[in-house]
């Protein structure tokens, strides 16, 4: 697609990519557009029953979301982490870490560009 669906920035955290605004958005939509609960200490999010607005997505975006859910939706946390760390942007970050660079909290995706795009601009 060449862009994020949310347009949000994702940063590097120890457990993998993280969207800093996620907690705020989940809280704002909880009990409306979505419902968050915890199972065995892990947060679970599902569609809510009282949406206040309609979410409009392009067919390509819906297909991408469904592909992601089908591929990763039933993975364990550890298998999901392995899959994330095998992506090209995360591989680039791991390479930077091995060379001694600090990579925690750096943007992985920002303004619809990945760390790979930024690296090619600076060469």
N, C-alpha and C positions, 0 to 999 in steps of 0.2 A: 504494500500500500504506500510506503514511503512516508508515512506520518502516523503519529499516535492517534487513537480514537479520542482520547481525553484532552490532548494538547498539553498535558502536565509534564513536569520535569520528574525524572526518576534519578535518584542518587545511589551511589554505591554504599551499601551497609554490609556488615559482617555476614548476614544471612542471604545477601544478594541484593538485587535492585529494590528500591523502596520509593514510594511516592509520598513525600512529606505531608501533603495536604489530605491524604487518605482518611486519617482518623477524624478530621474535621468534617469531611463530606459524609462519612458514614453516620456520624452523630446527627448531622442536619437532616438526613433522610430516614433515620431509624424510626420504625413504626409507621412509616408512610410508604416511600418508594421501595424500601428494603427493611429487613428485620435482621438484626444481629443478635446472636446468642452464643453461648460458650458450651462446648462439649469436650469434656476431659481437659479443660483449661485452654482449649484452642478456639479462637473466634470463628464462627460460621456465619455466613451472610446468605440470605435467600431473598427472593422478591417479597416486597411488602404487599399488604392488602388494601392500602388506602393511598394510592399515588395521587399527588397534587398536580402532576403535570405528565404529559406524554413524552416518552423518549423517542426521538426520531433518529433512526440510523439508516445509512445507505445499505443496500444489499451486500456489498463487498465487506462492510464492517460487521454485519450480522454473520456472514459466512466465516469471517476471521475469528470472531468470538466463539462460534460453534466449533470450529476446528480446534481452537485452543482448549475449550472445555472437553471435547472428545479425546484429545491427545493427553491432556495433563490433569483433568478434573478428578480422576480417581487415584492419582499418584500419592504415595506417602510423602511426608515432608522431606525425608532424606533423598528420595528419588527425584522429587521436584527440584531440590537444591542442585543435585548433580546435573539435571537437564539445563537449568539456568546457567550454571557455570560452564557449560559446553557451548554457549552461544558466542558468536564472534565478538560482540562488545565486551563480554565478561572475560574472554580469553585475552583480549587486548589489555584489560585492567590487570589480570594476573601476570602478564608479561611485564607490565610497568612495576608491579610489586616486586617481582624477582630482581629487577634492576635497582631496587632500593627506593623507588618513589612511593610516597604516601598516597594511597588511593581512597581511603575511607572518606565518605561524604562528597566525592567528586561526581559531577553529573554523568550519567550513562546516556540518558536521553534528555535533551534540552532544546526547546524550540524546534521539535521534529528533526533534530540531527542527533546522531549517536556519537559516541566517543570516537568511532572510526572516521566519521566525517570531519570532526575537528582535527584529528591527527593528520589527515590528508591535506587540510588547509594550511597547516603549519610547516609542512615539508618544503 
